[in-house]
Amino acid sequence: MKYINIKSILSLAFLAIMVASCSESDKVVDQVVAGVQRGAILRQVEVRSNSVALNTDSGLLVDGEKFELDVEYQDNEDGNLLSEMNVYVSFTDNTDDETDNSKAEVLHETLSASDFSTGDRGLPTLTYSLLGTEMLSTLGLAPTALGIGGDAFTVRFELVLTDGRTFSTENNSGTITGSYFRSPFSNNIAVVCAPSVPTPGEWSIETVDSYGDGWNGASLEVVIDGAPAASIANDGATGTGPQVFTFNVPTGTSTISIKYVSGAWDSEVSYTITSANGNDVVVVPGGPVAGVELLDYCKGGL
């Protein structure tokens, strides 16, 4: 008499059900993936200069002052979908006087894919520079139209793909504007005053992390007269409340450089830098840009 192995039959039946289920699931996944439209980003590798300085005596831009950054283009075809990049410029007049020189956005220029070079990761890269005087000319503003500091230009990038799709600020999300990708498509270029001698004494930096867990690798690098940098960072010890740090500026100091080093969650970071004479020389309410000189020399003396 032959005996039927019930366990074997049940195992085979279960396997058949699993195979059928996986096959059906794969079809659903394929349908979803097929309906996904992939985009493109313009990653800001390094912002070299994000401000333009005024000569406070003449009220004119200092020669050579410019906005400059390194960018890397990415898409799901290893950069081959790039057709061109449009560069737009606008201006916000924050000077408190009777004249409003604000200007709406104007197309400054269009760069083709051939203007990019191939970077070390095999993707299109570009070092983009735009002089302050060029921004004034594009907007039709006179060289004397800038105030004493506090005004700002805005430079916006728009990617145009070979299939006609465009990507810019309206496609932003927290995923691509923060952390690794750093792809905001838009930058504010502050009009600041040319450096003046800093006030000696105790300076303070009030730091805040809106989530309360510290700056996640971010820091402020303070360099006095070229000496080794002092690193300052919120460690989350005060939660979402302010954490204050101080540093001393010796008598006879000529220059102070303070730059922000990016971390994992830059959008949570804010800080205020106060000089020894009580002036708030830097106020960043959130989302600082890495690598940019921070001091505002228009505060009536540092």
ABEGO torsion letter per residue (X at the ends): XBBBBAAAAAAAAAAAAAAAAAAAAAAAAAAAAAABBBBBBBBBABBABABBBBBAAAGBBBBGBBBBBBBBBBBAAGGAABABBBBBBBBBBABBBABBABBBBBBABBBBAAABBBBAAGBBBBBBBBBAAAAAAAAGBBAAABBAEGBBBBBBBBBBBAAGBBBBAAABBAAAABEAAGBAGBBBBBBBBBBBBBBBEBBBBBBBBAAGAEAGGBBBBBBBGGBBBBBBBBAGAAEABBBBBBBBBBBGBABBBBBBBBBABAAABBBBBBBAAGBBABBBAEGBBBGBBABBAAAGEX
